[in-house]
Amino acid sequence: MKEFKSVKKLALYSVATVVCVAGQSAFAHTGIRDKVTENVSGYNAFTIGHGCSSNAIPEGTPTAHENVIAMSAVFPNAADPSLAKVYQLDAKGIQIEPALADLSDHIVGVTPGVGFTKLGAGLVTGGGTLFANIIPTIDATGAIRGYHTWAGPKPFASAPLEETMVSATGLSPFKYGAIQFNPTSCAKSLKVRVAVANWCRQGPASKKLEDRLDVWIGHTTAVFKDQATMPRDIPYNAATEAPYWPTMTVYRNVTGTPATATAAAVPANPVPDTDAHGVACPVDPVTGVKGFDLSIEPADADIDANLPIPNAPYPMGAPGAKYFP
């Protein structure tokens, strides 16, 4: 199927910070701005809804937040499938164990035994970025696995994301590729979960401070284990509830898209009655919607290796005081 590139870009990228009135959407989790449709490439953005404060203060409670001065992200697109976790989700969004080996049964172009390299992640640089400094995390294949961005002062100085005077929402943009569902897959959507960390303090004095950073991942890891920096201090029970991750949901185009003056028609890709193995695709008894949702997230080893901001001379890392996980 022909790959159709989205001509829609985020109008707000020209201004990377959007000021919000405190008390409205001021204390939202860090997330991803837009849901996307299959087989369409385009641009999206992480939405940073607030600065750092101790998790001892419940989310949404009016309190002082520190300015955000750095951010890091890890996409679940490693070539090694062991560096990501893939799950089928039930109707309530709960992951079904065991995890799937890879996405080869569900996403076009994914080879058995190979990771989700079809994500097509890319950087957006220039005036629309959140901070002046940005370096990609690039693997041996040349794929962009994530990035680190910070306000400076080295090598370039820029303003932090202001949170002490008024709550502001920051947008950190990225590019994604066209993702297509296999016609024989029962999947109706893919939730691409991304590990994100926002730093508000740096240097040795910040190492134990609970407001040094916010970490947005579904569970603790060996490196990111301070629950005071997480969305909540009670571990998720994956058997009964869905963990929070910044998530870009890719929806299957089950109805097709009509032609426009600038784009050809896109044929429908409906969920089949049975999958490639002859197994019947589930149907929700309440809504009548056919199919299930999938999720993919970075594995702990990938997060711990690539989410911390390297403390090194530019462009190998961020020079100066260290950003502690």
C-alpha positions as CSV (number, residue, x, y, z in Angstrom):
1,M,0.0,0.0,0.0
2,K,1.3,3.5,-0.8
3,E,2.6,5.4,2.1
4,F,0.7,8.7,2.5
5,K,2.6,11.5,4.3
6,S,0.5,13.7,6.5
7,V,0.6,17.4,5.5
8,K,-0.7,18.4,8.9
9,K,1.9,19.8,11.2
10,L,1.3,21.1,14.7
11,A,0.6,24.8,14.3
12,L,1.9,25.4,17.9
13,Y,5.4,24.2,17.0
14,S,6.2,27.8,16.2
15,V,5.8,28.5,19.8
16,A,7.1,25.6,21.8
17,T,5.5,26.7,25.1
18,V,1.8,27.2,25.5
19,V,0.7,29.2,28.6
20,C,-2.2,27.7,30.5
21,V,-4.3,29.2,33.3
22,A,-3.5,27.5,36.6
23,G,-6.3,25.4,37.8
24,Q,-7.5,24.3,34.3
25,S,-5.2,21.9,32.6
26,A,-2.2,22.9,34.6
27,F,-1.3,19.7,36.3
28,A,-1.7,17.1,33.6
29,H,0.7,14.2,33.2
30,T,3.3,14.4,30.5
31,G,1.7,12.8,27.5
32,I,1.7,12.7,23.7
33,R,-0.4,15.3,21.9
34,D,-2.1,13.5,19.0
35,K,-3.5,10.1,18.2
36,V,-2.7,9.0,14.7
37,T,-4.1,6.8,11.9
38,E,-2.3,3.9,10.3
39,N,-0.2,4.4,7.1
40,V,0.2,8.1,7.7
41,S,3.5,9.6,8.7
42,G,3.7,13.0,10.4
43,Y,4.7,15.0,13.4
44,N,3.6,14.8,17.0
45,A,4.8,16.2,20.4
46,F,5.3,15.3,24.0
47,T,3.1,17.6,26.2
48,I,4.8,18.6,29.5
49,G,1.9,19.7,31.7
50,H,3.8,20.8,34.8
51,G,7.1,21.0,36.5
52,C,8.5,18.9,39.3
53,S,7.2,18.4,42.8
54,S,7.3,15.5,45.2
55,N,5.0,12.6,44.5
56,A,4.0,12.9,48.2
57,I,1.7,15.6,47.0
58,P,-1.2,14.1,45.0
59,E,-1.3,14.9,41.3
60,G,-3.6,17.8,40.6
61,T,-3.1,19.4,44.1
62,P,-2.3,23.2,43.8
63,T,1.4,23.4,44.9
64,A,4.6,25.0,43.8
65,H,6.3,23.3,40.9
66,E,9.9,23.7,39.8
67,N,10.8,24.9,36.2
68,V,11.6,22.2,33.8
69,I,15.2,22.5,32.5
70,A,15.8,19.2,30.6
71,M,13.9,16.3,29.1
72,S,14.7,12.8,27.8
73,A,12.7,10.2,25.8
74,V,13.2,6.6,24.8
75,F,11.0,5.0,22.0
76,P,10.3,1.3,21.9
77,N,11.9,0.8,18.5
78,A,15.0,-1.2,19.2
79,A,16.0,-3.8,16.5
80,D,16.5,-6.3,19.4
81,P,13.0,-7.4,20.4
82,S,14.2,-8.2,23.9
83,L,14.5,-4.4,24.5
84,A,10.8,-3.9,24.2
85,K,7.7,-5.5,25.7
86,V,4.7,-6.2,23.5
87,Y,1.3,-7.0,24.9
88,Q,-2.2,-7.8,23.8
89,L,-4.6,-5.8,25.9
90,D,-8.0,-6.9,27.1
91,A,-11.2,-4.8,26.8
92,K,-10.2,-2.8,29.9
93,G,-6.7,-2.0,28.7
94,I,-5.1,-4.6,31.0
95,Q,-2.1,-6.4,29.5
96,I,-2.5,-10.1,28.9
97,E,0.5,-12.3,29.9
98,P,2.7,-13.6,28.6
99,A,4.1,-10.8,26.5
100,L,4.2,-11.4,22.7
101,A,7.6,-12.1,21.1
102,D,7.3,-9.2,18.6
103,L,4.9,-7.4,16.3
104,S,5.5,-9.5,13.2
105,D,2.0,-10.9,13.2
106,H,0.4,-7.5,13.4
107,I,2.5,-4.7,11.7
108,V,3.6,-4.7,8.1
109,G,7.3,-4.8,7.6
110,V,8.2,-6.2,11.1
111,T,10.2,-9.4,10.7
112,P,9.9,-12.3,13.2
113,G,12.7,-12.0,15.7
114,V,13.2,-8.3,15.0
115,G,12.0,-5.3,17.0
116,F,9.7,-2.4,16.0
117,T,12.0,-0.7,13.7
118,K,9.1,0.6,11.6
119,L,8.3,3.4,14.0
120,G,10.3,5.8,11.9
121,A,11.1,8.1,14.8
122,G,12.9,11.3,14.0
123,L,13.9,14.6,15.5
124,V,12.5,18.1,15.0
125,T,15.1,20.8,15.5
126,G,15.2,24.6,15.2
127,G,12.8,27.3,16.5
128,G,10.0,24.9,17.4
129,T,11.9,22.8,19.9
130,L,11.5,23.0,23.7
131,F,15.1,23.7,24.6
132,A,18.1,25.0,22.7
133,N,20.2,21.8,23.0
134,I,19.1,18.4,21.6
135,I,21.1,15.3,20.9
136,P,19.6,12.0,19.5
137,T,20.2,8.5,20.8
138,I,21.2,6.6,17.7
139,D,21.7,2.8,17.6
140,A,24.1,0.8,15.4
141,T,21.6,0.7,12.6
142,G,21.3,4.5,12.5
143,A,17.8,4.5,13.9
144,I,16.8,7.3,16.3
145,R,15.9,5.6,19.6
146,G,15.1,8.7,21.5
147,Y,16.7,12.0,22.5
148,H,17.9,14.3,25.2
149,T,17.2,18.1,25.3
150,W,18.2,20.7,27.9
151,A,18.1,24.5,28.4
152,G,21.9,24.9,28.8
153,P,23.8,27.0,29.6
154,K,26.2,25.0,27.4
155,P,26.7,24.7,24.6
156,F,23.7,27.0,24.0
157,A,21.5,28.9,26.6
158,S,17.7,29.0,26.5
159,A,14.9,29.7,28.9
160,P,13.5,26.8,31.1
161,L,9.9,25.8,30.8
162,E,8.4,28.3,33.3
163,E,6.4,26.7,36.1
164,T,7.1,28.9,39.2
165,M,5.1,32.0,38.0
166,V,2.4,30.4,35.9
167,S,1.8,26.8,34.8
168,A,2.9,26.4,31.2
169,T,2.6,23.4,28.9
170,G,5.7,22.6,26.9
171,L,5.7,20.9,23.5
172,S,8.7,18.8,22.5
173,P,8.1,17.6,18.9
174,F,9.2,14.4,17.1
175,K,8.5,12.7,13.8
176,Y,6.9,9.3,13.3
177,G,6.7,7.0,10.3
178,A,3.7,5.4,8.5
179,I,2.6,2.3,10.5
180,Q,0.4,-0.2,8.8
181,F,-1.5,-3.2,10.3
182,N,-1.3,-6.6,8.6
183,P,-4.7,-7.4,7.0
184,T,-4.6,-10.8,8.8
185,S,-4.1,-9.2,12.2
186,C,-7.0,-8.9,14.7
187,A,-5.4,-5.7,16.2
188,K,-7.5,-2.5,15.9
189,S,-4.9,-0.2,17.5
190,L,-1.3,-0.1,18.7
191,K,-0.4,1.9,21.8
192,V,3.2,3.1,21.4
193,R,4.4,3.8,24.9
194,V,7.4,6.0,25.4
195,A,9.6,6.5,28.4
196,V,10.0,10.2,29.3
197,A,11.8,12.0,32.1
198,N,11.6,15.8,32.9
199,W,14.4,17.3,35.0
200,C,14.0,20.4,37.2
201,R,17.3,20.3,39.1
202,Q,20.8,19.2,38.4
203,G,24.1,18.8,40.3
204,P,25.2,16.8,43.3
205,A,22.9,18.7,45.7
206,S,19.9,17.6,43.8
207,K,20.7,13.8,43.9
208,K,18.2,13.0,46.7
209,L,15.7,15.8,46.2
210,E,12.2,14.5,45.4
211,D,11.5,17.5,43.0
212,R,14.7,16.9,40.9
213,L,12.7,15.2,38.1
214,D,9.4,13.6,37.0
215,V,9.7,10.1,35.5
216,W,6.9,9.0,33.2
217,I,7.1,5.2,32.9
218,G,4.7,2.4,33.9
219,H,6.9,1.0,36.8
220,T,10.2,1.4,38.6
221,T,13.4,0.1,37.1
222,A,16.9,-0.6,38.6
223,V,18.0,3.0,37.8
224,F,14.6,4.9,38.0
225,K,13.5,3.5,41.4
226,D,12.6,6.6,43.4
227,Q,8.8,6.5,43.6
228,A,8.7,10.0,44.8
229,T,9.6,11.1,41.3
230,M,6.9,8.8,39.7
231,P,3.2,9.5,38.9
232,R,2.2,7.6,42.0
233,D,3.9,5.8,44.9
234,I,2.0,2.6,44.8
235,P,3.2,0.1,42.2
236,Y,0.7,-0.8,39.5
237,N,-0.9,-4.2,39.5
238,A,-0.6,-5.1,35.9
239,A,-3.2,-7.8,36.3
240,T,-5.9,-5.4,37.3
241,E,-5.0,-1.9,36.0
242,A,-3.3,-0.2,33.1
243,P,-0.1,1.6,34.0
244,Y,0.5,5.2,32.9
245,W,2.9,5.9,30.0
246,P,3.1,8.8,27.6
247,T,1.3,7.0,24.7
248,M,0.8,7.6,21.0
249,T,-2.1,5.5,19.8
250,V,-2.1,4.3,16.2
251,Y,-5.6,3.4,15.0
252,R,-6.4,1.0,12.2
253,N,-8.1,2.6,9.3
254,V,-11.1,0.2,9.2
255,T,-13.3,2.4,7.0
256,G,-10.8,3.9,4.5
257,T,-10.2,7.6,3.6
258,P,-11.9,9.3,0.7
259,A,-9.7,11.0,-1.9
260,T,-9.1,14.8,-1.6
261,A,-7.8,17.4,-4.0
262,T,-4.3,16.7,-2.7
263,A,-4.3,13.0,-1.7
264,A,-5.5,9.7,-3.2
265,A,-8.1,7.6,-1.5
266,V,-6.9,5.2,1.1
267,P,-8.6,1.8,1.0
268,A,-10.2,0.3,4.2
269,N,-8.2,-2.2,6.2
270,P,-10.9,-3.8,8.3
271,V,-10.3,-6.3,11.1
272,P,-10.9,-9.8,9.6
273,D,-13.1,-12.5,11.1
274,T,-10.1,-14.7,11.8
275,D,-6.4,-14.1,12.0
276,A,-3.5,-15.6,10.0
277,H,-3.6,-18.7,12.3
278,G,-7.3,-19.3,11.9
279,V,-8.2,-17.9,15.3
280,A,-11.4,-15.9,15.5
281,C,-10.9,-12.2,16.2
282,P,-12.8,-11.1,19.4
283,V,-15.9,-9.0,19.3
284,D,-16.8,-6.7,22.2
285,P,-20.2,-7.9,23.4
286,V,-21.3,-4.4,24.4
287,T,-20.0,-2.2,21.5
288,G,-19.9,-4.9,18.8
289,V,-16.4,-3.6,17.8
290,K,-14.1,-6.3,16.4
291,G,-10.5,-6.7,17.4
292,F,-8.1,-6.0,20.3
293,D,-5.6,-3.4,21.2
294,L,-1.8,-3.9,21.4
295,S,0.8,-2.0,23.3
296,I,4.6,-1.8,23.0
297,E,6.9,-0.2,25.6
298,P,10.7,0.0,26.1
299,A,12.1,-2.8,28.4
300,D,13.7,-1.9,31.6
301,A,17.2,-2.5,30.2
302,D,16.5,0.0,27.4
303,I,15.1,2.6,29.7
304,D,18.1,2.4,32.1
305,A,20.6,2.5,29.3
306,N,19.1,5.4,27.3
307,L,16.8,7.6,29.4
308,P,19.5,9.1,31.7
309,I,21.1,12.2,30.2
310,P,24.8,11.5,29.6
311,N,27.1,13.8,31.6
312,A,29.7,14.4,28.9
313,P,31.1,17.1,26.6
314,Y,28.7,18.1,23.8
315,P,27.6,16.4,21.5
316,M,28.2,13.2,23.5
317,G,26.1,14.5,26.3
318,A,25.1,17.5,28.4
319,P,28.2,19.3,29.8
320,G,28.2,20.8,33.3
321,A,26.3,19.6,36.3
322,K,24.9,16.1,36.1
323,Y,21.1,15.4,35.8
324,F,20.6,12.6,38.4
325,P,17.9,9.9,37.8
